[in-house]
Amino acid sequence: MLTLHVAESSPEAAVLVEGASLAAVGPYEELAAARPAARVRRWPGILTPGLLNPYGPELLEGAYHPDPREADEFGTEPITGERAQALFRADPARRGASARRGIQRMLAHGTVAIAGELRHRAVVDAVRRAQLAVGQRSENLPGPASFSPSPLILLPPLTAGGPARFAVFDVPDRAALVRLGAATCVATVVGGRLVHRRR
């Protein structure tokens, strides 16, 4: 099935998704005219190639993301440092489940790629199953690990034939995205699938 994604503040950057690939990229009116049978998904804001988060190891291996059922005991925010490692040592099975929850937080921030060397098999498997792209990172990282790092790192422009991997942010332009951060994400698509949608 063909799906045409368009964001109201960037109609010139619509994408036509076919399976896990981008069948076409261009102005919404042109794509809609060429493929009138395509299902249309309309979003507020701007459609972008999505973000690379350079803090993969810190966020997925160095932090424990509590299960919602553990909120009374651990709260809902990530636990870092020695306390996180103690939780992993006490129950190694927690590592994979925590990574999956951490990936969901990343997707909710428009992250479609991560950087940094992952050392634990359960985390590597979780990243592979989520189909996040993995890249190299600079030796000099700009600041503390965050789901909305500063500066934001956008991936290269989307192209026809490339992977259907992108994110939509409810902002009027890229300058506002830089100013307001990745928490403005309303939708993330990876492998042609809508993996996050803000409710």
Long-range contacts (C-beta under 8 A, 24 or more apart in sequence): 1-39, 2-35, 2-37, 2-38, 2-39, 3-38, 3-39, 3-40, 3-41, 4-28, 4-31, 4-32, 4-35, 4-38, 4-39, 4-40, 4-41, 5-41, 5-43, 5-47, 5-166, 5-168, 5-187, 5-189, 6-40, 6-41, 6-42, 6-43, 6-47, 7-42, 7-43, 7-44, 7-45, 7-46, 7-47, 7-168, 8-42, 8-43, 8-44, 8-45, 9-44, 9-45, 9-46, 9-171, 9-172, 9-173, 10-45, 10-46, 10-47, 13-46, 13-47, 13-158, 14-47, 15-47, 15-158, 15-164, 15-166, 17-164, 17-189, 17-192, 18-164, 18-192, 19-164, 19-192, 20-163, 20-164, 20-191, 20-192, 21-161, 21-162, 21-163, 21-164, 21-192, 22-158, 22-159, 22-160, 22-161, 22-162, 22-163, 22-164, 23-160, 24-160, 25-158, 25-159, 25-160, 41-187, 41-194, 43-168, 43-170, 43-186, 43-187, 44-168, 44-170, 44-186, 45-168, 45-169, 45-170, 45-171, 45-172, 45-184, 45-186, 46-168, 46-169, 46-171, 46-172, 46-173, 46-174, 46-177, 47-166, 47-167, 47-168, 48-110, 48-154, 48-166, 48-167, 48-168, 48-169, 48-174, 48-177, 49-112, 49-154, 49-155, 49-156, 49-157, 49-158, 49-165, 49-166, 49-167, 50-110, 50-111, 50-112, 50-113, 50-154, 50-155, 50-165, 50-166, 50-167, 50-188, 51-109, 51-110, 51-111, 51-112, 51-113, 51-152, 51-153, 51-154, 51-155, 51-167, 51-182, 52-111, 52-112, 52-113, 52-114, 52-115, 52-133, 52-135, 52-153, 52-154, 52-155, 53-106, 53-109, 53-111, 53-113, 53-114, 53-115, 53-147, 53-149, 53-153, 54-114, 54-115, 54-116, 54-137, 54-138, 54-141, 54-149, 54-153, 55-114, 55-115, 55-116, 55-141, 55-145, 55-146, 55-149, 56-114, 56-115, 56-116, 56-118, 56-127, 56-134, 56-137, 57-116, 57-117, 57-118, 57-119, 58-116, 58-145, 59-102, 59-105, 59-106, 59-145, 59-147, 60-98, 60-99, 60-102, 60-103, 60-114, 60-118, 60-123, 60-126, 60-127, 61-95, 61-99, 61-118, 61-119, 61-120, 61-123, 62-145, 63-98, 63-102, 63-145, 64-88, 64-94, 64-98, 65-98, 65-99, 65-101, 65-102, 65-105, 66-98, 66-101, 67-97, 67-101, 78-102, 78-105, 92-122, 95-120, 95-122, 95-123, 96-122, 96-123, 96-125, 96-126, 99-123, 99-126, 99-127, 100-126, 100-130, 103-127, 103-130, 103-132, 104-196, 105-147, 106-132, 106-147, 107-188, 107-190, 107-195, 107-196, 108-147, 108-185, 108-188, 108-196, 108-198, 109-147, 109-148, 109-182, 109-183, 109-185, 110-167, 110-168, 110-169, 110-182, 110-185, 110-188, 111-147, 111-167, 111-182, 111-188, 112-155, 112-165, 112-166, 112-167, 112-188, 112-189, 112-190, 113-155, 113-165, 130-190, 130-195, 131-165, 131-190, 131-191, 132-190, 133-163, 133-165, 147-182, 147-183, 148-181, 148-182, 148-183, 149-182, 150-181, 151-178, 152-177, 152-178, 152-181, 152-182, 163-191, 164-189, 164-190, 164-191, 164-192, 165-189, 165-190, 165-191, 170-198
